């Protein structure tokens, strides 16, 4: 796992003190689990956008 989820937060306001991960809605503290869950959520949203694209016409 890369350090892509590591943040500097000396007061642990936004990060978990044990893992260094940003606090998240799922309360996930394992970086591998977080990567897996986020990848799944993004994949699902991309599929939704592929099936029903956002219409940006200005008219």
HELIX and SHEET records of a PDB file:
HELIX    1   1 UNK A   31  UNK A   51  1                                  21    
END                                                                             
